[in-house]
């Protein structure tokens, strides 16, 4: 049974706690539509990654069986500590590739598409990254790190990253220099000039220090969250696939094989990107977050749809082992269509009464 059966309710409890604490402190960190879109994106990613995660584990197991050079004692704490450090090192390169290679950015961009920064943003995860991420962990497989150890340290690394998506925790002193913290992760999610392509670490910021991608949060410059080319949609399914369509248009318009290659494997903001962000100084004063009018009825529908999605996901966690591949695909496809419909409905407030 999936550990997420127990983890997901904790995530939601922490979001509710952050919301309440923020309100007590007089801060408004959550916008309803953005929050529900983040939650629904997290649900979409899980409906896909119930199978995608199994694919990644399967690929890792094959690699260990074929190329593993050493045997490790899974009962030794040193095995686990070394595996965690090595996993986080590999994660740094997965994450960096997700920002610096256009095809992989197409998978990762959804996580940065929220223009808010809170614990709900942490759940806005990709549903498509499973097809390439496993390849970055080949060094662990070659070292022979057991599959069970790999799976557990991967979960630990992921869970650690959840709590750093908050604005309620300030700088943590010397910890900033070797751990990923809310402060330096806020930089990672910023679209300010100094924030772009910085702070890729999962647990340890040492990798960013070592490879020159670290940036401290600046007290004199408010961070503006999100991406320079905004999503402008509440549809979590479209958020997962829209940049693949951008790449497709760029490839079709390319005039040479080199251009086609660069549109796929070059940087997202490279000189050949026809729809690239113009590299000019970022003006925070001109930024306006994406928003659309909504009605009280739409708000109710949004809340109920998320609750239904959570219940359906919990059910999937319980029955997944008894479903065939076809049944699993159908189950997930229905839920993706459901969330896409809700997201697109929010772009049509006239269908749901007078807008706010």
DRENTI-270934 format. One line per 10 residues: number of its first residue (from 1); their letters; for each residue x, y negated, z negated of C-alpha. Coordinates in steps of 0.2 Angstrom, whole numbers, plus 5000, padded with zeros to 4 digits. Example, Ala and Ser with C-alpha at 12.3 -4.5 7.8 and 13.67 -1.06 7.14 Angstrom:
<nodes>
1) AS) 5062,5022,4961  5068,5005,4964
</nodes>
This chain:
<nodes>
1) XXXXXXXXXX) 5000,5000,5000  5007,4983,5005  5014,4972,4990  5005,4957,4998  4989,4964,4991  4995,4958,4974  5006,4943,4981  4993,4934,4991  4981,4930,4976  4997,4923,4967
11) XXXXXXXXXX) 5000,4912,4981  4983,4905,4981  4983,4903,4962  5000,4893,4964  4992,4882,4977  4977,4878,4966  4989,4874,4952  4999,4862,4962  4984,4854,4968  4977,4851,4951
21) XXXXXXXXXX) 4994,4845,4944  4996,4833,4959  4979,4826,4956  4983,4823,4937  4999,4814,4942  4989,4803,4954  4996,4811,4970  4986,4817,4985  4997,4830,4993  4983,4840,5001
31) XXXXXXXXXX) 4972,4836,5016  4958,4848,5018  4959,4852,5037  4978,4853,5036  4977,4864,5021  4964,4876,5028  4974,4877,5044  4990,4882,5035  4980,4895,5025  4972,4902,5040
41) XXXXXXXXXX) 4989,4902,5050  4996,4912,5035  4982,4924,5037  4984,4925,5056  5003,4929,5053  4998,4943,5041  4985,4951,5052  4999,4952,5066  5014,4956,5054  5005,4971,5046
51) XXXXXXXXXX) 5011,4979,5063  5025,4968,5067  5033,4971,5050  5032,4989,5053  5040,4987,5070  5055,4977,5062  5057,4990,5048  5057,5004,5061  5070,4995,5072  5081,4993,5057
61) XXXXXXXXXX) 5079,5011,5052  5085,5016,5069  5100,5005,5069  5105,5011,5052  5104,5029,5058  5114,5026,5073  5127,5013,5068  5128,5014,5048  5146,5016,5043  5145,5017,5024
71) XXXXXXXXXX) 5134,5025,5011  5128,5014,4997  5121,5019,4980  5104,5012,4979  5105,5013,4960  5119,5001,4959  5115,4983,4955  5130,4978,4965  5122,4986,4981  5107,4975,4978
81) XXXXXXXXXX) 5116,4959,4975  5128,4961,4990  5113,4966,5001  5103,4950,4995  5118,4939,4999  5121,4947,5016  5103,4946,5020  5102,4928,5016  5118,4925,5027  5109,4933,5042
91) XXXXXXXXXX) 5093,4924,5038  5103,4908,5040  5107,4912,5058  5089,4918,5061  5083,4902,5055  5096,4892,5064  5092,4901,5080  5074,4897,5077  5078,4879,5078  5092,4878,5091
101) XXXXXXXXXX) 5086,4891,5104  5070,4886,5113  5062,4903,5115  5064,4906,5096  5058,4889,5092  5042,4894,5101  5040,4906,5087  5046,4895,5073  5038,4879,5077  5021,4883,5069
111) XXXXXXXXXX) 5030,4883,5052  5034,4864,5055  5018,4859,5063  5010,4853,5047  5012,4835,5043  5010,4838,5025  5022,4847,5013  5015,4858,4999  5014,4876,4994  5000,4879,5007
121) XXXXXXXXXX) 5013,4873,5021  5024,4888,5015  5011,4900,5021  5010,4892,5039  5021,4906,5045  5024,4913,5063  5014,4928,5070  5027,4931,5084  5044,4931,5077  5045,4950,5073
131) XXXXXXXXXX) 5050,4953,5091  5068,4946,5089  5072,4943,5071  5076,4961,5067  5091,4960,5079  5100,4947,5068  5101,4960,5054  5112,4972,5064  5127,4968,5052  5117,4975,5038
141) XXXXXXXXXX) 5113,4990,5048  5131,4993,5053  5136,4992,5035  5123,5005,5031  5113,4995,5019  5098,5007,5016  5081,5003,5023  5073,5003,5006  5086,4990,5000  5084,4980,5016
151) XXXXXXXXXX) 5065,4979,5014  5065,4974,4996  5079,4960,4998  5069,4953,5013  5054,4952,5002  5064,4943,4988  5071,4931,5000  5054,4927,5007  5046,4925,4990  5060,4913,4984
161) XXXXXXXXXX) 5056,4902,4999  5038,4899,4994  5041,4889,4978  5053,4876,4987  5038,4869,4997  5033,4856,4985  5035,4838,4982  5032,4839,4963  5049,4845,4959  5063,4832,4960
171) XXXXXXXXXX) 5082,4835,4963  5090,4849,4952  5107,4842,4950  5122,4853,4954  5110,4867,4959  5107,4857,4975  5125,4862,4981  5123,4881,4981  5104,4885,4981  5089,4880,4992
181) XXXXXXXXXX) 5079,4868,4981  5063,4858,4984  5073,4843,4987  5084,4849,5001  5070,4859,5009  5060,4844,5010  5074,4837,5021  5072,4853,5032  5054,4849,5035  5057,4831,5039
191) XXXXXXXXXX) 5056,4823,5056  5067,4808,5051  5083,4807,5061  5094,4813,5047  5083,4828,5044  5083,4836,5061  5091,4853,5061  5097,4853,5043  5096,4865,5028  5093,4882,5036
201) XXXXXXXXXX) 5097,4893,5020  5084,4904,5013  5090,4906,4995  5108,4899,4996  5112,4882,5003  5131,4887,5003  5129,4892,5021  5123,4875,5026  5138,4868,5017  5150,4880,5025
211) XXXXXXXXXX) 5143,4877,5043  5140,4859,5042  5121,4859,5043  5118,4852,5025  5109,4835,5021  5104,4828,5005  5087,4820,5002  5089,4801,5003  5080,4791,4989  5079,4776,5000
221) XXXXXXXXXX) 5070,4784,5015  5053,4792,5014  5053,4809,5023  5039,4810,5036  5035,4829,5038  5031,4838,5054  5038,4838,5072  5041,4824,5084  5029,4832,5097  5014,4835,5086
231) XXXXXXXXXX) 5003,4850,5088  4987,4840,5087  4976,4855,5084  4968,4864,5069  4968,4881,5079  4981,4892,5070  4981,4904,5085  4985,4891,5097  4999,4884,5085  5007,4901,5087
241) XXXXXXXXXX) 5008,4902,5106  5007,4884,5112  5026,4881,5114  5027,4897,5124  5016,4889,5137  5027,4874,5137  5042,4885,5141  5032,4893,5155  5028,4876,5163  5046,4871,5162
251) XXXXXXXXXX) 5052,4887,5170  5040,4886,5184  5046,4868,5187  5064,4873,5186  5075,4870,5202  5088,4883,5199  5092,4899,5189  5103,4889,5177  5089,4877,5173  5077,4892,5170
261) XXXXXXXXXX) 5089,4900,5159  5092,4883,5149  5073,4880,5147  5072,4897,5139  5088,4899,5129  5094,4881,5128  5090,4869,5113  5072,4863,5112  5078,4845,5113  5091,4849,5127
271) XXXXXXXXXX) 5094,4837,5142  5084,4849,5154  5068,4849,5144  5056,4840,5154  5044,4838,5139  5058,4835,5127  5057,4822,5113  5066,4806,5118  5081,4805,5107  5079,4787,5100
281) XXXXXXXXXX) 5079,4782,5082  5064,4788,5072  5052,4774,5066  5043,4780,5051  5032,4764,5050  5024,4769,5067  5020,4787,5061  5001,4792,5060  4997,4809,5054  4985,4819,5065
291) XXXXXXXXXX) 4967,4818,5059  4950,4821,5065  4933,4817,5058  4923,4831,5049  4907,4834,5040  4903,4841,5024  4895,4856,5033  4912,4858,5042  4921,4858,5026  4910,4871,5019
301) XXXXXXXXXX) 4912,4882,5034  4931,4880,5033  4931,4885,5015  4920,4900,5018  4930,4906,5034  4946,4906,5024  4938,4916,5010  4931,4928,5023  4949,4929,5030  4957,4933,5014
311) XXXXXXXXXX) 4944,4947,5010  4947,4955,5027  4965,4954,5025  4964,4962,5008  4954,4976,5016  4966,4978,5029  4980,4981,5017  4970,4994,5009  4964,5004,5024  4979,5000,5036
321) XXXXXXXXXX) 4987,5018,5033  4971,5026,5039  4969,5015,5055  4975,5020,5072  4985,5008,5082  4970,5004,5093  4959,5001,5078  4972,4990,5070  4974,4980,5085  4955,4978,5087
331) XXXXXXXXXX) 4953,4973,5069  4967,4960,5070  4961,4953,5087  4943,4950,5080  4951,4940,5066  4962,4930,5077  4947,4926,5088  4937,4921,5072  4951,4909,5066  4954,4901,5083
341) XXXXXXXXXX) 4935,4898,5084  4935,4889,5067  4950,4879,5072  4942,4873,5088  4926,4870,5080  4934,4856,5069  4939,4847,5085  4920,4845,5089  4912,4837,5074  4897,4831,5084
351) XXXXXX) 4892,4850,5084  4890,4849,5065  4881,4833,5061  4887,4816,5057  4906,4814,5054  4915,4807,5040
</nodes>
